[in-house]
Amino acid sequence: AGSAFSEAANLRLKMDNRHDAAACLIDAGNCYKKSDAHEAIKCIIKAIEYYTDMGRFTVAAKHHMTIAEIYETELADVEKVS
């Protein structure tokens, strides 16, 4: 599902619709959170760049928090293994 949302984001960019592309990337990131945290972070960071370029700083900040939560969860899993 994450790859489908990523592809949808690319199509939205081709239509010059950055807002919808960013929303698709957030959806992709949410799908990837369950299986590939690194890909999730990559998608969310790209969405943050689009939101920042559009001046949507509050939305970008919210998604920075999402990335922090992913890192926190990953670190917790790494510490359990150690």
Secondary structure, 3 states (H helix, E strand, C coil): CHHHHHHHHHHHHHCCCHHHHHHHHHHHHHHHCCCCHHHHHHHHHHHHHHHHHCCCHHHHHHHHHHHHHHHHHHHHHHHHHC
